[in-house]
Amino acid sequence: MGLWGNQNIGAYFESIEDVLAACSFVCTVTGPANFIKAYITPALGYSQYCKCAIYTDNNGYPGNLLGQTEETLVEGGTDWFYFYFSAPKPDVVAGNTYWLVAWGPSATGTAKVKTQGGTPYAYTKSYTYGPNFPDPFPSEGTWTPGNFSMMCDSNPPPPPPLTRRFTENLVVPTR
């Protein structure tokens, strides 16, 4: 299994605040997608939850939703942030084109995904943040020059960061 997408860190930014920011990549592995890694700049001094997704390709546009990640707290500075898929994980096939998508809520500040200028082009669509990604991807988006700094990995995921949102109640044993 392995990593596919864009590992290069671009010099430009594209807002993901109430925006579906999508970029297509040819998958190089077959198997379950465990997580998406995206190079994001959180709003200065702010933190917010964001999430990512994988869409199928529909004749050069994002198509149907294949899977969405859990929310991840984006804070602390520009870095690679991990977005984990819950079970069942979406399956990807080597040689197929997929769209990796980042999405964040409207907030006091603006979270942005890094992008390289030029070609290939990315596709963005204004869309109010909510609990689930739309399926299929909404039409009438905008082509944006660049290739987002995002990748998908089918290797076992690294341990989750401490900033990951947990919904379980933790019980601490007493002595």
BELTAJO-V127450 format. One record per residue. N is the residue number from 1. PSI is psi in whole degrees, -180 to 180 (* if undefined). BURIAL is I if it has 9 or more other C-alpha atoms within 8 Angstrom, else O. Layout:
BEGIN
n = <N	N>
psi = <PSI	PSI>
burial = <BURIAL	BURIAL>
END
This chain:
BEGIN
n = <1	2	3	4	5	6	7	8	9	10	11	12	13	14	15	16	17	18	19	20	21	22	23	24	25	26	27	28	29	30	31	32	33	34	35	36	37	38	39	40	41	42	43	44	45	46	47	48	49	50	51	52	53	54	55	56	57	58	59	60	61	62	63	64	65	66	67	68	69	70	71	72	73	74	75	76	77	78	79	80	81	82	83	84	85	86	87	88	89	90	91	92	93	94	95	96	97	98	99	100	101	102	103	104	105	106	107	108	109	110	111	112	113	114	115	116	117	118	119	120	121	122	123	124	125	126	127	128	129	130	131	132	133	134	135	136	137	138	139	140	141	142	143	144	145	146	147	148	149	150	151	152	153	154	155	156	157	158	159	160	161	162	163	164	165	166	167	168	169	170	171	172	173	174	175>
psi = <171	-171	140	149	-147	109	-9	143	117	172	-6	171	151	127	142	13	108	34	132	111	109	144	138	146	148	125	140	2	162	131	-171	143	121	-39	162	138	127	139	108	143	111	160	136	121	4	162	149	156	135	170	169	169	166	132	151	168	137	82	47	7	158	139	-113	148	126	-36	152	150	171	161	148	138	121	113	166	-10	167	129	174	126	140	136	115	140	139	165	144	137	146	140	137	157	129	138	-17	152	133	160	123	133	134	147	134	164	161	133	-178	-37	-177	122	142	145	140	147	149	137	169	-148	157	172	148	167	127	152	124	129	121	129	140	-172	-27	146	148	149	113	178	135	147	179	45	-168	134	134	130	132	170	110	147	82	147	159	147	134	2	162	138	152	166	142	148	161	-18	0	138	128	143	-9	152	127	136	126	120	145	158	*>
burial = <O	O	I	I	I	I	O	O	I	I	O	O	I	I	I	I	I	I	I	I	I	I	I	I	I	I	I	I	I	I	I	I	I	I	I	I	I	I	I	I	I	I	I	O	O	I	I	I	I	I	I	I	I	I	I	I	I	O	O	O	O	I	I	I	I	I	I	I	I	I	I	I	I	I	I	O	O	O	O	O	I	I	I	I	I	O	O	O	I	I	O	I	I	I	O	O	I	I	I	I	I	I	I	I	I	I	O	O	I	I	I	I	I	I	I	I	I	O	O	O	I	I	I	I	I	O	O	O	I	O	O	O	O	O	O	O	I	O	O	O	I	O	O	O	I	I	I	I	I	I	I	I	I	I	I	O	I	O	O	O	O	O	O	I	O	O	O	O	O	O	O	O	O	O	O>
END
